[in-house]
């Protein structure tokens, strides 16, 4: 018999500004309507299936506030506002943000929601949104207010609740009364989430584990220098952050929160992002936890081995992976399970496009094969396969919100003669083999690069260390104010702010995350009645660093402008920007194929050259109505557009006039050719560029309606220095 221990991780960062009391983003509330309730309620259909749910306190306390009607966010406020009372700004905000849902599974299946998206169009540029807003009637806006929320309701709830079925069947021309009815359903679901988990935990079907309260990376709180274990030559923050007492407080407060909400203290811990180190083991034990979990790569590094897999995904040393361990460090011991990374990721990233039964059959077969191999290698000992992953974000990419897949999976697990589902506590206690310490790292590459490896991360850690020092040295300040400042600081210690810094992950809300982080730190200083550092008013998102995936020119070039790669050597020495897909909340994201795959750029002594390569011939894209634009930030206010028109190509150049209020066409000596690729030659004199001076620009792709569909790089421009007379000498190599 093989034990299978599932852990579904439910997490959101703390979105509330403690000064204004506004929740900046709506994801706690929206995911509660679907995943937080639906995932645990589904188990009623499978009483023999046992699961562990990891509920992060920063999520729970916000959920509790929304359920009590104490919390609000702008999305919620606007969803309830009478349609005829919405301002122009309100409507523009709704058009930008009320379609944040997975299109294929959450918008397109609902004809009216899809119709409203088509009415808005693809562009979310402010001017375009305001123009489109004029085409939305009050009826359209009411329908958008309803569908923005209705699309997030748990699919199972939609099936069995007569009120929601009636709203879906109505589909359009919703009334203000319908909006209020949907609000009542929303509150009902919000209020049901925490009791649903509490009741099923009392029955023994599920175990509830936790993470540190505001989801910090515990090893980095204990000592940021732990990062040097894997990156000894990396730059570091201005000041070393060494506050294990903060790590302990985050752990203890998490246990207190669970005891208050669920009636018992948790014995299990998913350390934020599976991040572990020797320094945090005694803290975990002191806070009362008996088991924790992390990734297989941490185990491999700890054991000094490598786990490899065959063509069928079977691991080569299953008996070493599929068993819990005791980790001993700092005079303390805690049980630890290590997740099968490949199996966990099959649910998160592979099965979304499969038929539900085929995906479930494949997964169960892999579980059974893994268990059989481990039992054979271990002499018959019962193996435990740990499957640990995000329990909310993946389902947006599955048919039916993932419910058909989960039903198929749970049904097969219930009936399988060789597999038995267990909670993490049952799997981990008692553990057998002992590890003398644990390799420091997270579930991503067994290191902490995501959270401290970028310049933006290090700037944020420096700011956090300064604010921590301010809290520690506060004198003569009201105790209540100090306590509130400490709360702001603990929120800022969370991992999510650092997750979105750098070039590995991006979302439509990077700016909001950056602003929230700095806002929490500014609040620390305000509460302590100390001057706020100027840098906390400036974005930590780099605007001066090289764009992600950019390499700079290494030699002068003189390509033939013919729209073809005439010679391998003609662009040799050019700089390159690789058009990257960056991950979102799940470290991977589904995106459409971009129009551009690569941008090349370089100089002669008197020209700037730009080349665009696409997955499809650029000439064909132009013929289909696409256009490609270079928008310069240095020199400011100059743009070049290459547009497909009447089967041919038109080239235009513009500059901003009248203080930047309007674009005026300008003469230019530019040369352009498009066929397989697009090649552009711009005279430096036309741009006003001089040797040794800076230039920067974005590359934009627009569709036939002139809406911008791509911008490269996404968040910062390509930045270059015009070659001077010493350029070739500096870059010469034998």
Secondary structure, DSSP 4 states (H G I P E B T S, - for coil): -EEEEEEEEE-----B-TTT--BS--HHHHHIIIIIHHHHHGGGG-TT--EEEEE-HHHHHHHHHHHTT---BHHHHHHHS-GGG--HHHHHHHHHHTT-S-IIIIITTSHHHHHHHHHH-S---HHHHHHHHTT--HHHHHHHHHHHHHTTS-HHHHHH-HHHHHHHHH-S---HHHHHHHHHHHHHHHHHHHHHHHHHHHHTSEEEEB--TT-B-HHHHH-GGGGGGT-TT----SS----HHHHHHHHHHHHHHHHHHHSS---EEE-GGG-B-HHHHHHHHHTT--EEEEEHHHHHHHHT----B-TT--BTTHHHHSS-EEEEETTEEEEEEEE-HHHHHIIIIIGGGS-HHHHHHHHHHHHHHHHHHHHHHHTSPPPEEEEEEESSGGGGGSGGGGHHHHHHHHHHHHH-TTEEEE-HHHHHSS--EEEES---B-TTTTS-HHHHSSHHHHHHHHHHHHHHHHHHT--S--HHHHHHHHHHHHHHTBSHHHHHSSSSB--TTHHHHHHHHHHHHHHHHHHTT-PPPGGGGS-SS-SSSPPTTEE---S------SSS---TTTTTT-EEEE----B-TTS----PPPSEEEEEEEE-SSEEEEEEEESS-HHHHHHTT-EEEEEEEETTTEEEEEEEETTEEEEEEEEEETTTTEEEE-----EEEESSSEEEEEEHHHHT--TT-EEEEEEEEE-TTS-EEEEESSSS-EEEE---TTHHHHT---
